[in-house]
Amino acid sequence: MPTYATKKHEIDPPRLICGVINFEFPKQGATTNKEEKQLLTVDSETELQLTADVLVIGGGPAAAWAASAAAAQGVKVIIADKGYLGTSGAAAASGNGIMAPSPENWDKVVSERYRIGKNLANLRWIERVIEKTWLSLPLVEDWGYRFPKENGESVRQSYYGPEYMRVLRKHLLRVGVQILDQSPALELLLAEDGSVAGARGVQRQNNRTYTVRAGAVVLANGGCAYLSKALGCNTNTGDGLLMAVEAGGELSSMEASNHYAISTAFNATVTRGVPFGWASYSDEAGNDLGGYINGRRDPAFLPNALLKGPVYARLDRATPEVKAVIEKSHFIAYLPYKKAGIDPYTERVPVTLVLEGTVRGTGGIRIINDSCGTKVPGLYAAGDAASREFLAGLASGGGGPNAAWAISTGQWAGEGAATFAKSLGDRAHERVVYPAGQAGMRSPKAERSASQSLTSETFDSQAIVRGVQAEVFPLEKNYLRSEQKLLDSLAKLETLWQQVQENPKQDTVRDIEFSRRAAALTAVARWGYFSALHRKESRSEHIRIDYPETDPNQRYYQATGGLNKLWVRRDWITDETTTSPVLTTQTTASVS
Ligand SMILES: Cc1cc2nc3c(=O)[nH]c(=O)nc-3n(C[C@H](O)[C@H](O)[C@H](O)COP(=O)(O)OP(=O)(O)OC[C@H]3O[C@@H](n4cnc5c(N)ncnc54)[C@H](O)[C@@H]3O)c2cc1C
């Protein structure tokens, strides 16, 4: 078994003194490149420097709801999105069904959700998410979103992503939130007492770095889909998870980081899979493969069939009514056929599974209280960036719960962050702060080289990404897991992790972003597989071929974290934890 604790890097981050932030990306041993020197000089002179009470990182529904809720507390809010707020992220591209049953159906939906969570979901959280979502959706309507009407009543069960996000953007501007588009955040700032104090990142279109000093920060920057091109997910590279852990936060349920979604094999990016509920499946020779149990699609069928050979789908189970729904409500899923001139109801098309990772998976930043706070004072998490274990156990939260989770946790996190920032008062921006980013940002190895007058090679971020994808994409590694395959992958990921400790390429803003992104993808893959290695059972999305049964005694959330030395911990679920107002956990010793 490889040791995951290789070297502990002692980082001595540059200190930032009261009020004046003027740090640069470190001038490392390898900064012999002329352009890089220019960029570093320009950065220090032109860096955008802002202050806010609350900084929200992200640009999807969770971030938008967080910013809205914080602004409603009367504090100054900045929101920084990697893309353009309104079109970036999974929801904007796909549209979502929402878990928002009317009150007479609450009990039914709550118990169904609890059942799906296989004794890991939390009844109290399911109820509060449903209630908050139900109460919030009329607000979006007030802000300009039009839900379909039935008998004169709004049916608030789903939304069109682009329209919903356009309305949320307009609302944020109306209530005075400052939006930084095309501004990926790269690292958090920490105060000397360990509380979070802002973040910094790059502005792609202005070719400069930026710093936001803030009293509190909400991480709402989505899950991690490993650049698989799943619909709307290529902005979601797990940056928030790395930022949280570097700041002292923890992750949870990362063994449920392997959600795969069906797509046509051509144009394998449209992972909105609803139409495939009406498909019949066949092999290369045209033999019917089944794939249904009691008339319902068997979720385990497709991965297993694809491991044996190509699989073809024809949507020939769709009735005329269903066809109308597919073509109208799920047009994005119908589009690839239309563009290719294929009639999906009569012609067979090859299908594949695309990794969505923790998007429509479950794992993410561990939240420790009702305000979606994390272990780091002043740091809050919402939406897919946070673990959705309370709603889903280790099952997928797709199909309604995740959209509701983004709406509700976004608001709780935004309110919590505003309260925290207010409690700091004027002290917030006077704190001595330092940047917490490590891998892919600055390299202790290169600093050592510099002191020895040696040059250090930069790592190739694209090669790192390909290396990570080679471990996490294949179904035989990530869908059907086993101890040996997990250990093999972890060893390879460990090598990649060592590489991202080298000198990051920082000639351009794009290089800076991509170096950091490579580090985040590597980190998330390691946490996912390390957690998978230590949960020795099969449960929902986490399938171990060497432990095929679900063990009813394994009723715990698995926390994980660590940078060079990974760890996991079992947080046992007691009946009190499912009902008490603030979650408490009984904790056993870490397993390294
Ligand atoms: C094809 C598909 C269909 C789905 N269908 C459903 C459904 O029907 N029902 C359901 O409940 N869920 C569904 N989901 C899941 C749902 O879309 C997500 O749960 C939801 O979008 C989560 O919102 P979010 O704001 O957390 O993340 P996202 O909507 O993914 O937004 C993440 C945001 O963070 C930004 N970001 C990323 N990194 C950074 C950074 N470093 N700095 C700044 N910003 C950053 C991104 O640009 C993006 O704006 C679906 C997902 C997919 C992919």
The ligand as an SDF file (V2000), in Angstrom:
LIG
                    3D

 53 58  0  0  0  0  0  0  0  0999 V2000
  -27.3670   17.5860  -17.0360 C   0  0  0  0  0  0  0  0  0  0  0  0
  -27.7660   17.8890  -15.6310 C   0  0  0  0  0  0  0  0  0  0  0  0
  -29.0910   17.8130  -15.2460 C   0  0  0  0  0  0  0  0  0  0  0  0
  -29.4620   18.0830  -13.9340 C   0  0  0  0  0  0  0  0  0  0  0  0
  -30.7750   17.9720  -13.5780 N   0  0  0  0  0  0  0  0  0  0  0  0
  -31.1360   18.2020  -12.3090 C   0  0  0  0  0  0  0  0  0  0  0  0
  -32.5060   18.1420  -11.9320 C   0  0  0  0  0  0  0  0  0  0  0  0
  -33.3970   17.9160  -12.7470 O   0  0  0  0  0  0  0  0  0  0  0  0
  -32.8090   18.3890  -10.6080 N   0  0  0  0  0  0  0  0  0  0  0  0
  -31.8500   18.6720   -9.6780 C   0  0  0  0  0  0  0  0  0  0  0  0
  -32.1740   18.8530   -8.5080 O   0  0  0  0  0  0  0  0  0  0  0  0
  -30.5520   18.7580  -10.0350 N   0  0  0  0  0  0  0  0  0  0  0  0
  -30.1690   18.5470  -11.3140 C   0  0  0  0  0  0  0  0  0  0  0  0
  -28.8640   18.6750  -11.6690 N   0  0  0  0  0  0  0  0  0  0  0  0
  -27.9250   19.1790  -10.6570 C   0  0  0  0  0  0  0  0  0  0  0  0
  -28.0580   20.7000  -10.5190 C   0  0  0  0  0  0  0  0  0  0  0  0
  -27.8620   21.2940  -11.7810 O   0  0  0  0  0  0  0  0  0  0  0  0
  -27.0250   21.2210   -9.5310 C   0  0  0  0  0  0  0  0  0  0  0  0
  -27.2280   20.5770   -8.3030 O   0  0  0  0  0  0  0  0  0  0  0  0
  -27.1150   22.7240   -9.3410 C   0  0  0  0  0  0  0  0  0  0  0  0
  -26.7740   23.3670  -10.5380 O   0  0  0  0  0  0  0  0  0  0  0  0
  -26.1780   23.1620   -8.2260 C   0  0  0  0  0  0  0  0  0  0  0  0
  -26.0690   24.5510   -8.1910 O   0  0  0  0  0  0  0  0  0  0  0  0
  -24.6870   25.2250   -7.7930 P   0  0  0  0  0  0  0  0  0  0  0  0
  -24.9150   26.6810   -7.8380 O   0  0  0  0  0  0  0  0  0  0  0  0
  -24.1630   24.6250   -6.5710 O   0  0  0  0  0  0  0  0  0  0  0  0
  -23.6640   24.7750   -8.9480 O   0  0  0  0  0  0  0  0  0  0  0  0
  -23.6420   25.1590  -10.5000 P   0  0  0  0  0  0  0  0  0  0  0  0
  -24.9820   25.4560  -11.0170 O   0  0  0  0  0  0  0  0  0  0  0  0
  -22.8830   24.0810  -11.1730 O   0  0  0  0  0  0  0  0  0  0  0  0
  -22.7990   26.5020  -10.5310 O   0  0  0  0  0  0  0  0  0  0  0  0
  -21.4390   26.4950  -10.1600 C   0  0  0  0  0  0  0  0  0  0  0  0
  -20.9060   27.8880  -10.4080 C   0  0  0  0  0  0  0  0  0  0  0  0
  -19.6330   28.0660   -9.7790 O   0  0  0  0  0  0  0  0  0  0  0  0
  -18.7660   28.7540  -10.6730 C   0  0  0  0  0  0  0  0  0  0  0  0
  -17.3760   28.4390  -10.3080 N   0  0  0  0  0  0  0  0  0  0  0  0
  -16.7320   27.2570  -10.3940 C   0  0  0  0  0  0  0  0  0  0  0  0
  -15.4650   27.3960   -9.9420 N   0  0  0  0  0  0  0  0  0  0  0  0
  -15.3060   28.7010   -9.5850 C   0  0  0  0  0  0  0  0  0  0  0  0
  -14.2280   29.4560   -9.0700 C   0  0  0  0  0  0  0  0  0  0  0  0
  -13.0330   28.8950   -8.8270 N   0  0  0  0  0  0  0  0  0  0  0  0
  -14.4260   30.7730   -8.8410 N   0  0  0  0  0  0  0  0  0  0  0  0
  -15.6250   31.3600   -9.0810 C   0  0  0  0  0  0  0  0  0  0  0  0
  -16.6840   30.6860   -9.5890 N   0  0  0  0  0  0  0  0  0  0  0  0
  -16.5260   29.3650   -9.8140 C   0  0  0  0  0  0  0  0  0  0  0  0
  -19.1940   28.2550  -12.0330 C   0  0  0  0  0  0  0  0  0  0  0  0
  -18.7710   29.1600  -13.0420 O   0  0  0  0  0  0  0  0  0  0  0  0
  -20.7100   28.2140  -11.8790 C   0  0  0  0  0  0  0  0  0  0  0  0
  -21.2590   29.4780  -12.1170 O   0  0  0  0  0  0  0  0  0  0  0  0
  -28.4780   18.4290  -12.9800 C   0  0  0  0  0  0  0  0  0  0  0  0
  -27.1330   18.5150  -13.3600 C   0  0  0  0  0  0  0  0  0  0  0  0
  -26.7820   18.2490  -14.6690 C   0  0  0  0  0  0  0  0  0  0  0  0
  -25.3250   18.3410  -15.0610 C   0  0  0  0  0  0  0  0  0  0  0  0
  1  2  1  0
  2  3  1  0
  2 52  2  0
  3  4  2  0
  4  5  1  0
  4 50  1  0
  5  6  2  0
  6  7  1  0
  6 13  1  0
  7  8  2  0
  7  9  1  0
  9 10  1  0
 10 11  2  0
 10 12  1  0
 12 13  2  0
 13 14  1  0
 14 15  1  0
 14 50  1  0
 15 16  1  0
 16 17  1  0
 16 18  1  0
 18 19  1  0
 18 20  1  0
 20 21  1  0
 20 22  1  0
 22 23  1  0
 23 24  1  0
 24 25  2  0
 24 26  1  0
 24 27  1  0
 27 28  1  0
 28 29  2  0
 28 30  1  0
 28 31  1  0
 31 32  1  0
 32 33  1  0
 33 34  1  0
 33 48  1  0
 34 35  1  0
 35 36  1  0
 35 46  1  0
 36 37  1  0
 36 45  1  0
 37 38  2  0
 38 39  1  0
 39 40  1  0
 39 45  2  0
 40 41  1  0
 40 42  2  0
 42 43  1  0
 43 44  2  0
 44 45  1  0
 46 47  1  0
 46 48  1  0
 48 49  1  0
 50 51  2  0
 51 52  1  0
 52 53  1  0
M  END
$$$$
